[in-house]
Amino acid sequence: MRLTQEQEELRSAVRSLLTSHHTESAWAPLSEQIGAAGLAVPEGYGGAGGGARDVHVLMEELGRSLSPLPCLGSAVITAGALLASGDKEACGRLLPGLAEGAAVGTLAWAEQGSWEQAAIRAEAVAGPGGGHLITGTKEFVLDWPGVDVLLVAARTARGVSLFEVAPDSAGVRREPLVTMDGTRAQARWVLDGAGGRLLGVDGDGGRCLEHVRDLACAALAAEQVGAAERCLELTVEYARNRVQFGRPIGSFQAVKHRLADAYVLVESARSAALGAAFAADEDPGALPRAAAVAKSVCSEAFSAVAGEMIQLHGGIGITWEHDAHRYFKRAHGTGELFGPPAHHRARLAAELGMAAR
């Protein structure tokens, strides 16, 4: 599985831009100069018309810098949910702004600590003017200041459905969450009879969420690979320069072996993440399995490599001033986001008709 020359050029452009801009201020130039916000949005809706492999490249680079930008929540999840809904009116109205980066969206989905449909308790009942009134509490919603597009998963009499809710409307309250990973903002959204517009077909939200989950896992896996790779680079550099007992610590066999093991983890994770991206673009039927594999493998690889980064940096690795703790916390946060590795292994085993371990 190889990326194209254009995708490698995209990687270089994104890395260069992130290097020259503070990460929190890079959203506008990334959107305007590279089209990052609309990479996977069809050209007919103002996007670049790319695919999951383009998103993979973007997310790898964002992971390297632990970027807090809303690519995952807005460009992948919100845009993906709108496209999956098949609601052409909503897509035509909302996707151009999202693709341009002028608007930022999020999907309020998880409840009770789970992203599974069975956990959804938010209810939507018929309201005035053909709309719906939604009541429920949504957790772990990917956040960004001034969210413009809020999509909510709630139950109707026909099942789980998707709704568009005005973020600043009556009955809507956003509560920022304090999380271990301070580089990725999350919020709790509380809805109390909030007005919502149905997206797509009533009761079809479950199918949309399943697809969006797989796209999100594939994109997040790419981010984890980029972050793990950067952990390894920083650790190798430190091992070359840190002298102990009259020689660089990287010259000791025990350290060499640990770095070699970390390298294998990074490259194995990259293969799994690329496998999910290729499946999304070329074999959608294989995406659920590939996404489950990628989320499990990449979560565990990132956690392991981030842990090695702290260990091999010694005392400096546990100081607040060093970046090691930031990567370690991102590893923990991404490992739980959209479900931990064990959950995705169980999902994969169930699909294959095997007992999970």
Backbone hydrogen bonds in HBPLUS format (Angstrom, degrees):
<---DONOR---> <-ACCEPTOR-->    atom                        ^
c    i                          cat <-CA-CA->   ^        H-A-AA   ^      H-
h    n   atom  resd res      DA  || num        DHA   H-A  angle D-A-AA Bond
n    s   type  num  typ     dist DA aas  dist angle  dist       angle   num
A0008-GLU N   A0004-THR O   3.05 MM   4  6.42 148.2  2.15 146.7 155.5     1
A0009-GLU N   A0005-GLN O   2.94 MM   4  6.20 148.7  2.04 145.0 154.0     2
A0010-LEU N   A0006-GLU O   2.87 MM   4  6.16 143.0  2.01 139.8 150.6     3
A0011-ARG N   A0007-GLN O   3.01 MM   4  6.28 150.9  2.10 139.2 146.4     4
A0012-SER N   A0008-GLU O   3.09 MM   4  6.42 157.9  2.14 144.9 149.6     5
A0013-ALA N   A0009-GLU O   2.97 MM   4  6.20 157.4  2.02 147.1 153.2     6
A0014-VAL N   A0010-LEU O   2.92 MM   4  6.13 164.1  1.94 156.5 160.1     7
A0015-ARG N   A0011-ARG O   2.93 MM   4  6.11 167.9  1.95 154.7 158.4     8
A0016-SER N   A0012-SER O   2.95 MM   4  6.04 159.4  1.99 145.2 151.2     9
A0017-LEU N   A0013-ALA O   3.01 MM   4  6.17 158.4  2.05 145.3 151.1    10
A0018-LEU N   A0014-VAL O   2.92 MM   4  6.11 163.8  1.95 154.3 158.7    11
A0019-THR N   A0015-ARG O   2.97 MM   4  6.07 141.6  2.12 141.5 151.7    12
A0020-SER N   A0016-SER O   3.13 MM   4  6.34 142.6  2.28 141.6 150.5    13
A0021-HIS N   A0017-LEU O   3.07 MM   4  6.17 121.1  2.43 143.9 157.7    14
A0025-SER N   A0022-HIS O   2.88 MM   3  5.44 144.1  2.01 118.6 129.5    15
A0026-ALA N   A0023-THR O   3.37 MM   3  5.23 166.1  2.39 102.3 105.4    16
A0030-LEU N   A0026-ALA O   2.90 MM   4  5.89 157.3  1.95 152.6 160.0    17
A0031-SER N   A0027-TRP O   2.95 MM   4  6.08 154.4  2.01 148.6 155.4    18
A0032-GLU N   A0028-ALA O   2.81 MM   4  5.94 166.0  1.83 159.6 164.0    19
A0033-GLN N   A0029-PRO O   2.82 MM   4  5.45 162.0  1.85 140.4 146.7    20
A0034-ILE N   A0030-LEU O   3.17 MM   4  5.27 142.7  2.32 117.8 128.3    21
A0035-GLY N   A0030-LEU O   3.05 MM   5  6.32 115.6  2.48 137.1 152.4    22
A0036-ALA N   A0030-LEU O   3.15 MM   6  5.59 175.0  2.15 128.9 127.9    23
A0035-GLY N   A0031-SER O   3.12 MM   4  4.39 127.5  2.40 100.2 112.4    24
A0038-GLY N   A0035-GLY O   3.11 MM   3  5.60 146.5  2.23 111.7 121.0    25
A0041-VAL N   A0038-GLY O   3.18 MM   3  4.98 163.3  2.21 103.3 108.1    26
A0048-ALA N   A0038-GLY O   2.78 MM  10  5.72 169.8  1.79 140.7 142.8    27
A0050-GLY N   A0039-LEU O   2.65 MM  11  5.20 136.3  1.84 161.8 172.4    28
A0049-GLY N   A0041-VAL O   2.83 MM   8  5.34 147.3  1.94 151.7 148.0    29
A0045-TYR N   A0042-PRO O   2.99 MM   3  5.60 157.2  2.04 115.7 122.7    30
A0047-GLY N   A0042-PRO O   3.10 MM   5  5.16 157.0  2.15 134.9 129.0    31
A0046-GLY N   A0043-GLU O   2.95 MM   3  4.98 162.3  1.98 113.5 113.8    32
A0054-ASP N   A0051-GLY O   3.17 MM   3  5.51 126.5  2.47 103.8 116.1    33
A0055-VAL N   A0051-GLY O   3.20 MM   4  6.57 157.6  2.25 146.8 153.3    34
A0056-HIS N   A0052-ALA O   2.76 MM   4  5.98 147.7  1.87 141.6 151.3    35
A0057-VAL N   A0053-ARG O   3.14 MM   4  6.42 158.0  2.19 144.7 147.8    36
A0058-LEU N   A0054-ASP O   3.14 MM   4  6.46 166.0  2.16 150.7 154.0    37
A0059-MET N   A0055-VAL O   2.84 MM   4  6.02 169.7  1.85 160.6 163.0    38
A0060-GLU N   A0056-HIS O   2.93 MM   4  6.10 154.5  1.99 151.4 158.1    39
A0061-GLU N   A0057-VAL O   3.25 MM   4  6.52 162.7  2.29 149.9 153.2    40
A0062-LEU N   A0058-LEU O   2.99 MM   4  6.29 155.5  2.05 149.9 157.5    41
A0063-GLY N   A0059-MET O   2.85 MM   4  5.97 149.3  1.95 144.6 152.8    42
A0064-ARG N   A0060-GLU O   3.10 MM   4  6.42 147.4  2.21 144.7 152.6    43
A0067-SER N   A0062-LEU O   2.95 MM   5  5.13 168.2  1.97 154.7 153.9    44
A0066-LEU N   A0063-GLY O   3.10 MM   3  4.84 159.7  2.14 100.9 107.1    45
A0074-SER N   A0070-PRO O   2.85 MM   4  5.64 159.9  1.89 150.3 156.6    46
A0075-ALA N   A0071-CYS O   2.89 MM   4  4.83 114.6  2.33 114.0 132.0    47
A0076-VAL N   A0071-CYS O   3.00 MM   5  6.39 135.5  2.21 160.2 170.0    48
A0077-ILE N   A0072-LEU O   2.98 MM   5  6.20 163.9  2.00 158.3 163.1    49
A0078-THR N   A0073-GLY O   3.12 MM   5  6.22 148.5  2.22 129.4 138.6    50
A0079-ALA N   A0074-SER O   3.10 MM   5  6.32 153.3  2.17 158.5 165.0    51
A0080-GLY N   A0076-VAL O   2.97 MM   4  5.58 140.3  2.13 123.7 135.8    52
A0081-ALA N   A0077-ILE O   2.85 MM   4  5.98 150.7  1.93 146.8 154.0    53
A0082-LEU N   A0078-THR O   3.05 MM   4  6.30 160.2  2.09 152.1 156.9    54
A0083-LEU N   A0079-ALA O   3.06 MM   4  6.28 165.5  2.08 151.1 154.8    55
A0084-ALA N   A0080-GLY O   2.90 MM   4  6.00 156.7  1.95 143.6 150.8    56
A0085-SER N   A0081-ALA O   2.98 MM   4  6.09 140.5  2.14 141.6 151.1    57
A0086-GLY N   A0083-LEU O   3.25 MM   3  5.60 145.3  2.37 105.3 114.2    58
A0091-CYS N   A0087-ASP O   2.91 MM   4  6.12 162.5  1.94 156.1 162.0    59
A0092-GLY N   A0088-LYS O   2.87 MM   4  5.90 163.4  1.90 145.5 150.2    60
A0093-ARG N   A0089-GLU O   3.06 MM   4  6.20 138.6  2.24 139.6 150.7    61
A0094-LEU N   A0090-ALA O   2.81 MM   4  5.82 155.6  1.87 154.0 159.6    62
A0095-LEU N   A0091-CYS O   2.94 MM   4  5.17 149.7  2.03 131.3 141.2    63
A0098-LEU N   A0094-LEU O   3.28 MM   4  6.55 160.6  2.32 151.4 157.2    64
A0099-ALA N   A0095-LEU O   2.75 MM   4  5.85 165.5  1.77 164.1 167.7    65
A0100-GLU N   A0096-PRO O   3.00 MM   4  6.08 143.2  2.14 140.7 149.9    66
A0101-GLY N   A0097-GLY O   3.16 MM   4  6.23 127.2  2.46 133.5 146.1    67
A0103-ALA N   A0097-GLY O   3.14 MM   6  5.13 153.8  2.21 123.2 118.6    68
A0101-GLY N   A0098-LEU O   3.13 MM   3  5.13 137.0  2.33  95.6 107.8    69
A0148-ASP N   A0104-VAL O   2.82 MM  44  5.42 153.5  1.89 154.0 163.0    70
A0149-VAL N   A0104-VAL O   3.16 MM  45  6.26 158.4  2.21 137.6 138.7    71
A0106-THR N   A0149-VAL O   2.91 MM  43  6.38 144.7  2.03 160.1 170.1    72
A0151-LEU N   A0106-THR O   3.01 MM  45  6.33 168.2  2.03 160.6 164.3    73
A0108-ALA N   A0151-LEU O   2.69 MM  43  6.01 166.5  1.70 170.6 166.1    74
A0153-ALA N   A0108-ALA O   3.09 MM  45  6.45 154.8  2.16 175.4 175.1    75
A0139-GLU N   A0110-ALA O   2.92 MM  29  5.37 164.7  1.94 140.0 143.8    76
A0111-GLU N   A0114-SER O   3.04 MM   3  5.52 150.2  2.13 158.6 158.9    77
A0114-SER N   A0111-GLU O   2.88 MM   3  5.52 155.0  1.94 120.6 128.1    78
A0119-ALA N   A0116-GLU O   3.11 MM   3  5.66 152.4  2.19 112.1 119.7    79
A0120-ILE N   A0117-GLN O   3.01 MM   3  5.49 161.1  2.05 116.3 122.3    80
A0155-ARG N   A0122-ALA O   2.75 MM  33  6.06 172.2  1.76 148.5 149.3    81
A0123-GLU N   A0135-THR O   2.93 MM  12  5.45 154.8  1.99 156.9 155.6    82
A0135-THR N   A0123-GLU O   2.92 MM  12  5.45 156.0  1.97 153.6 161.5    83
A0124-ALA N   A0155-ARG O   2.77 MM  31  5.72 156.5  1.82 161.3 154.2    84
A0125-VAL N   A0133-LEU O   2.99 MM   8  5.35 160.1  2.03 144.3 146.2    85
A0133-LEU N   A0125-VAL O   2.78 MM   8  5.35 155.7  1.84 153.0 161.5    86
A0127-GLY N   A0131-GLY O   2.81 MM   4  5.06 162.9  1.84 133.9 128.3    87
A0131-GLY N   A0128-PRO O   3.33 MM   3  5.89 168.8  2.34 116.0 118.7    88
A0132-HIS N   A0196-GLY O   3.02 MM  64  5.08 148.6  2.12 150.5 155.7    89
A0196-GLY N   A0132-HIS O   2.80 MM  64  5.08 152.0  1.87 144.7 147.4    90
A0134-ILE N   A0194-ALA O   2.75 MM  60  5.05 162.5  1.78 141.4 146.5    91
A0193-GLY N   A0134-ILE O   2.99 MM  59  4.91 119.4  2.37 116.6 129.4    92
A0194-ALA N   A0134-ILE O   2.95 MM  60  5.05 140.2  2.12 152.1 140.0    93
A0136-GLY N   A0191-LEU O   2.92 MM  55  5.28 156.9  1.98 138.9 141.2    94
A0191-LEU N   A0136-GLY O   2.83 MM  55  5.28 174.6  1.83 174.2 173.9    95
A0138-LYS N   A0189-TRP O   2.80 MM  51  5.10 170.5  1.81 154.9 158.0    96
A0189-TRP N   A0138-LYS O   2.92 MM  51  5.10 148.5  2.02 139.6 148.9    97
A0141-VAL N   A0187-ALA O   3.01 MM  46  5.16 158.4  2.06 160.4 154.9    98
A0187-ALA N   A0141-VAL O   2.87 MM  46  5.16 142.8  2.01 136.9 149.1    99
A0143-ASP N   A0185-ALA O   2.97 MM  42  5.12 175.8  1.97 129.4 128.0   100
A0165-VAL N   A0150-LEU O   2.92 MM  15  5.48 175.6  1.92 165.9 166.8   101
A0152-VAL N   A0163-PHE O   2.84 MM  11  5.16 157.9  1.89 145.8 152.9   102
A0163-PHE N   A0152-VAL O   2.84 MM  11  5.16 144.9  1.97 144.6 155.9   103
A0154-ALA N   A0161-SER O   3.00 MM   7  5.57 161.9  2.04 156.7 162.4   104
A0161-SER N   A0154-ALA O   2.76 MM   7  5.57 162.6  1.79 161.0 165.5   105
A0156-THR N   A0159-GLY O   2.91 MM   3  5.20 163.0  1.94 133.3 137.7   106
A0159-GLY N   A0156-THR O   3.15 MM   3  5.20 160.7  2.19 104.3 110.3   107
A0205-GLY N   A0160-VAL O   2.80 MM  45  5.02 129.5  2.05 140.2 137.3   108
A0199-LEU N   A0162-LEU O   2.87 MM  37  5.43 163.1  1.90 148.9 144.4   109
A0164-GLU N   A0197-ARG O   2.77 MM  33  5.02 159.4  1.81 143.2 148.7   110
A0197-ARG N   A0164-GLU O   2.88 MM  33  5.02 161.0  1.91 140.3 146.1   111
A0169-SER N   A0166-ALA O   3.15 MM   3  5.34 163.7  2.18 120.6 119.4   112
A0192-ASP N   A0171-GLY O   2.77 MM  21  4.69 161.5  1.80 140.1 146.1   113
A0173-ARG N   A0190-VAL O   2.92 MM  17  5.13 145.5  2.04 147.4 156.5   114
A0190-VAL N   A0173-ARG O   2.78 MM  17  5.13 166.4  1.80 156.9 160.7   115
A0175-GLU N   A0188-ARG O   2.71 MM  13  5.00 161.6  1.75 155.1 161.1   116
A0188-ARG N   A0175-GLU O   2.77 MM  13  5.00 164.8  1.80 141.1 145.7   117
A0177-LEU N   A0186-GLN O   2.97 MM   9  5.60 170.0  1.98 142.2 138.9   118
A0204-ASP N   A0201-VAL O   3.07 MM   3  5.44 158.7  2.12 136.5 135.1   119
A0208-CYS N   A0204-ASP O   3.43 MM   4  6.77 162.0  2.46 147.8 152.6   120
A0209-LEU N   A0205-GLY O   2.87 MM   4  6.11 160.1  1.91 154.9 160.0   121
A0210-GLU N   A0206-GLY O   3.01 MM   4  6.23 155.9  2.07 149.7 155.7   122
A0211-HIS N   A0207-ARG O   3.21 MM   4  6.49 160.7  2.25 149.5 153.7   123
A0212-VAL N   A0208-CYS O   2.89 MM   4  6.13 164.2  1.92 153.7 158.7   124
A0213-ARG N   A0209-LEU O   2.79 MM   4  5.88 157.3  1.84 148.8 154.8   125
A0214-ASP N   A0210-GLU O   3.26 MM   4  6.51 155.5  2.32 141.7 146.9   126
A0215-LEU N   A0211-HIS O   3.05 MM   4  6.39 159.7  2.09 152.0 157.5   127
A0216-ALA N   A0212-VAL O   2.80 MM   4  5.97 159.3  1.85 152.8 159.0   128
A0217-CYS N   A0213-ARG O   2.85 MM   4  6.06 157.3  1.90 149.3 155.3   129
A0218-ALA N   A0214-ASP O   3.02 MM   4  6.18 157.5  2.07 146.2 152.0   130
A0219-ALA N   A0215-LEU O   3.00 MM   4  6.21 160.8  2.04 148.3 153.3   131
A0220-LEU N   A0216-ALA O   2.82 MM   4  5.95 161.9  1.85 151.0 156.8   132
A0221-ALA N   A0217-CYS O   2.90 MM   4  5.94 150.6  1.99 141.6 149.5   133
A0222-ALA N   A0218-ALA O   3.25 MM   4  6.53 150.9  2.34 140.6 147.1   134
A0223-GLU N   A0219-ALA O   3.13 MM   4  6.50 154.4  2.20 145.7 152.7   135
A0224-GLN N   A0220-LEU O   2.90 MM   4  6.21 156.0  1.96 151.1 157.5   136
A0225-VAL N   A0221-ALA O   2.98 MM   4  6.28 150.1  2.08 146.0 153.8   137
A0226-GLY N   A0222-ALA O   3.05 MM   4  6.37 163.0  2.08 153.1 156.5   138
A0227-ALA N   A0223-GLU O   3.01 MM   4  6.27 161.6  2.04 152.6 157.5   139
A0228-ALA N   A0224-GLN O   2.88 MM   4  6.00 160.1  1.92 148.0 153.9   140
A0229-GLU N   A0225-VAL O   2.87 MM   4  6.02 159.3  1.91 152.2 158.0   141
A0230-ARG N   A0226-GLY O   3.09 MM   4  6.31 154.3  2.16 142.5 149.0   142
A0231-CYS N   A0227-ALA O   2.98 MM   4  6.28 152.0  2.06 146.3 154.2   143
A0232-LEU N   A0228-ALA O   3.01 MM   4  6.32 158.1  2.06 149.8 154.9   144
A0233-GLU N   A0229-GLU O   2.94 MM   4  6.25 159.4  1.99 149.6 155.4   145
A0234-LEU N   A0230-ARG O   3.00 MM   4  6.17 169.0  2.02 154.3 156.3   146
A0235-THR N   A0231-CYS O   3.02 MM   4  6.18 150.6  2.11 144.3 152.8   147
A0236-VAL N   A0232-LEU O   2.86 MM   4  6.05 161.4  1.89 157.2 161.4   148
A0237-GLU N   A0233-GLU O   3.01 MM   4  6.18 163.3  2.03 149.8 154.6   149
A0238-TYR N   A0234-LEU O   3.05 MM   4  6.21 154.4  2.11 139.1 146.0   150
A0239-ALA N   A0235-THR O   2.88 MM   4  6.10 156.9  1.93 147.9 154.5   151
A0240-ARG N   A0236-VAL O   3.03 MM   4  6.27 139.8  2.20 145.6 155.5   152
A0241-ASN N   A0237-GLU O   3.25 MM   4  6.48 142.8  2.39 141.4 150.6   153
A0241-ASN N   A0238-TYR O   3.12 MM   3  5.21 125.7  2.43  96.7 110.5   154
A0242-ARG N   A0238-TYR O   2.79 MM   4  5.75 152.1  1.86 161.0 166.2   155
A0250-GLY N   A0239-ALA O   2.84 MM  11  4.40 142.6  1.98 140.0 127.7   156
A0249-ILE N   A0242-ARG O   2.83 MM   7  6.00 154.6  1.89 172.1 175.1   157
A0244-GLN N   A0247-ARG O   2.88 MM   3  5.53 166.3  1.90 149.5 145.0   158
A0247-ARG N   A0244-GLN O   3.25 MM   3  5.53 159.3  2.29 108.6 114.3   159
A0251-SER N   A0248-PRO O   2.97 MM   3  5.64 166.0  1.99 119.6 124.3   160
A0252-PHE N   A0249-ILE O   3.15 MM   3  5.62 163.4  2.18 112.5 117.5   161
A0255-VAL N   A0252-PHE O   3.12 MM   3  5.49 121.1  2.48 105.3 118.8   162
A0256-LYS N   A0252-PHE O   2.98 MM   4  6.29 162.0  2.01 155.9 161.8   163
A0257-HIS N   A0253-GLN O   2.92 MM   4  6.17 160.7  1.96 156.4 160.1   164
A0258-ARG N   A0254-ALA O   3.22 MM   4  6.45 155.2  2.28 139.6 145.8   165
A0259-LEU N   A0255-VAL O   2.96 MM   4  6.20 159.0  2.00 155.2 160.8   166
A0260-ALA N   A0256-LYS O   2.85 MM   4  6.06 153.6  1.92 149.0 157.1   167
A0261-ASP N   A0257-HIS O   2.91 MM   4  6.14 157.2  1.96 147.4 153.2   168
A0262-ALA N   A0258-ARG O   3.03 MM   4  6.24 153.4  2.10 141.0 148.2   169
A0263-TYR N   A0259-LEU O   2.93 MM   4  6.20 150.3  2.02 145.2 153.2   170
A0264-VAL N   A0260-ALA O   3.05 MM   4  6.37 156.7  2.11 149.7 155.0   171
A0265-LEU N   A0261-ASP O   3.06 MM   4  6.37 155.2  2.12 146.7 153.4   172
A0266-VAL N   A0262-ALA O   2.98 MM   4  6.28 158.4  2.03 150.4 155.6   173
A0267-GLU N   A0263-TYR O   3.00 MM   4  6.25 169.4  2.01 156.3 158.5   174
A0268-SER N   A0264-VAL O   2.89 MM   4  5.97 157.3  1.94 149.0 155.7   175
A0269-ALA N   A0265-LEU O   2.92 MM   4  6.02 155.5  1.98 144.7 151.7   176
A0270-ARG N   A0266-VAL O   2.90 MM   4  6.17 151.0  1.99 145.8 154.2   177
A0271-SER N   A0267-GLU O   3.09 MM   4  6.33 154.2  2.15 143.8 149.6   178
A0272-ALA N   A0268-SER O   3.10 MM   4  6.42 155.5  2.16 145.7 152.1   179
A0273-ALA N   A0269-ALA O   2.90 MM   4  6.15 162.2  1.93 155.2 159.9   180
A0274-LEU N   A0270-ARG O   2.88 MM   4  6.01 164.2  1.90 151.5 156.0   181
A0275-GLY N   A0271-SER O   2.89 MM   4  6.00 146.7  2.00 139.6 149.4   182
A0276-ALA N   A0272-ALA O   3.17 MM   4  6.50 148.3  2.27 143.6 150.3   183
A0277-ALA N   A0273-ALA O   3.09 MM   4  6.43 156.1  2.15 146.3 153.0   184
A0278-PHE N   A0274-LEU O   2.84 MM   4  6.05 164.8  1.87 157.2 160.5   185
A0279-ALA N   A0275-GLY O   3.00 MM   4  6.10 153.9  2.07 140.0 147.6   186
A0280-ALA N   A0276-ALA O   2.98 MM   4  6.19 157.7  2.03 147.3 152.7   187
A0281-ASP N   A0277-ALA O   3.18 MM   4  6.43 147.7  2.29 142.5 150.6   188
A0282-GLU N   A0278-PHE O   2.79 MM   4  5.83 159.7  1.83 156.5 162.2   189
A0283-ASP N   A0279-ALA O   2.83 MM   4  4.59 146.6  1.95 121.3 131.2   190
A0286-ALA N   A0283-ASP O   2.81 MM   3  5.62 153.7  1.88 128.5 135.7   191
A0287-LEU N   A0284-PRO O   3.09 MM   3  5.05 153.8  2.16 100.8 108.9   192
A0290-ALA N   A0286-ALA O   3.05 MM   4  6.19 171.6  2.06 159.5 162.1   193
A0291-ALA N   A0287-LEU O   2.71 MM   4  5.71 162.5  1.74 164.1 167.2   194
A0292-ALA N   A0288-PRO O   3.11 MM   4  6.19 155.7  2.17 139.5 145.8   195
A0293-VAL N   A0289-ARG O   2.97 MM   4  6.24 160.2  2.01 153.6 158.8   196
A0294-ALA N   A0290-ALA O   2.92 MM   4  6.08 164.9  1.94 146.9 151.4   197
A0295-LYS N   A0291-ALA O   2.91 MM   4  6.05 167.1  1.93 151.4 154.6   198
A0296-SER N   A0292-ALA O   3.17 MM   4  6.22 160.2  2.21 143.0 148.3   199
A0297-VAL N   A0293-VAL O   2.87 MM   4  5.97 176.2  1.87 162.8 163.6   200
A0298-CYS N   A0294-ALA O   2.88 MM   4  5.67 161.5  1.91 146.9 153.0   201
A0299-SER N   A0295-LYS O   3.17 MM   4  5.83 149.7  2.26 129.0 137.3   202
A0300-GLU N   A0296-SER O   3.26 MM   4  6.38 166.8  2.28 147.4 150.5   203
A0301-ALA N   A0297-VAL O   2.95 MM   4  6.10 154.9  2.02 148.1 155.9   204
A0302-PHE N   A0298-CYS O   2.98 MM   4  5.97 167.6  2.00 145.5 149.0   205
A0303-SER N   A0299-SER O   3.13 MM   4  6.28 164.2  2.16 145.7 150.3   206
A0304-ALA N   A0300-GLU O   3.04 MM   4  6.14 158.7  2.09 143.4 149.2   207
A0305-VAL N   A0301-ALA O   2.93 MM   4  6.12 167.7  1.95 157.3 160.2   208
A0306-ALA N   A0302-PHE O   2.88 MM   4  5.93 161.6  1.91 152.1 157.6   209
A0307-GLY N   A0303-SER O   3.00 MM   4  6.09 148.0  2.10 139.7 148.3   210
A0308-GLU N   A0304-ALA O   2.96 MM   4  6.27 151.4  2.05 145.0 152.8   211
A0309-MET N   A0305-VAL O   2.91 MM   4  6.16 147.0  2.02 143.7 153.0   212
A0310-ILE N   A0306-ALA O   3.28 MM   4  6.59 154.2  2.36 142.8 147.3   213
A0311-GLN N   A0307-GLY O   3.04 MM   4  6.32 166.0  2.06 150.3 154.3   214
A0312-LEU N   A0308-GLU O   2.84 MM   4  5.88 173.9  1.85 157.2 158.8   215
A0313-HIS N   A0309-MET O   3.14 MM   4  6.09 130.3  2.40 135.1 146.1   216
A0314-GLY N   A0311-GLN O   3.16 MM   3  5.39 152.4  2.24 102.4 110.8   217
A0317-GLY N   A0314-GLY O   3.00 MM   3  5.49 141.1  2.16 112.1 123.0   218
A0318-ILE N   A0315-GLY O   3.20 MM   3  5.81 164.2  2.22 115.5 120.0   219
A0319-THR N   A0316-ILE O   3.22 MM   3  5.36 166.2  2.24 111.3 112.3   220
A0326-ARG N   A0323-ASP O   2.96 MM   3  5.24 126.5  2.25 105.9 120.5   221
A0327-TYR N   A0323-ASP O   3.20 MM   4  6.60 155.8  2.27 159.8 166.2   222
A0328-PHE N   A0324-ALA O   2.99 MM   4  6.23 158.6  2.04 150.0 156.7   223
A0329-LYS N   A0325-HIS O   2.93 MM   4  6.05 155.8  1.99 142.8 148.6   224
A0330-ARG N   A0326-ARG O   2.99 MM   4  6.18 154.0  2.06 141.7 149.2   225
A0331-ALA N   A0327-TYR O   2.87 MM   4  6.06 154.2  1.93 145.9 153.3   226
A0332-HIS N   A0328-PHE O   3.05 MM   4  6.38 153.9  2.12 143.3 149.7   227
A0333-GLY N   A0329-LYS O   2.90 MM   4  6.14 164.6  1.93 150.4 154.7   228
A0334-THR N   A0330-ARG O   2.83 MM   4  5.96 172.8  1.84 159.0 160.5   229
A0335-GLY N   A0331-ALA O   2.98 MM   4  5.94 142.5  2.12 137.9 148.2   230
A0336-GLU N   A0333-GLY O   3.27 MM   3  5.51 134.4  2.49 100.3 110.8   231
A0337-LEU N   A0333-GLY O   3.06 MM   4  6.21 143.2  2.20 144.2 155.3   232
A0339-GLY N   A0336-GLU O   2.96 MM   3  5.15 150.2  2.05 135.6 131.3   233
A0343-HIS N   A0340-PRO O   3.01 MM   3  5.44 126.8  2.30 110.0 123.1   234
A0344-HIS N   A0340-PRO O   3.36 MM   4  6.79 154.5  2.42 151.4 158.3   235
A0345-ARG N   A0341-PRO O   2.90 MM   4  6.20 150.5  1.99 155.1 164.3   236
A0346-ALA N   A0342-ALA O   3.00 MM   4  6.16 153.6  2.07 142.7 149.6   237
A0347-ARG N   A0343-HIS O   2.93 MM   4  6.21 150.0  2.02 142.2 151.0   238
A0348-LEU N   A0344-HIS O   2.91 MM   4  6.04 156.7  1.96 140.9 146.9   239
A0349-ALA N   A0345-ARG O   2.82 MM   4  6.02 160.2  1.86 147.5 153.4   240
A0350-ALA N   A0346-ALA O   2.90 MM   4  6.04 156.5  1.95 145.9 152.0   241
A0351-GLU N   A0347-ARG O   3.10 MM   4  6.32 152.9  2.18 142.3 149.3   242
A0352-LEU N   A0348-LEU O   3.00 MM   4  6.25 144.3  2.13 144.6 154.7   243
A0353-GLY N   A0349-ALA O   2.89 MM   4  5.94 107.3  2.43 136.2 153.9   244
A0354-MET N   A0349-ALA O   2.69 MM   5  4.77 170.1  1.70 149.2 147.3   245
A0353-GLY N   A0350-ALA O   3.21 MM   3  4.95 152.8  2.28  93.8 101.9   246
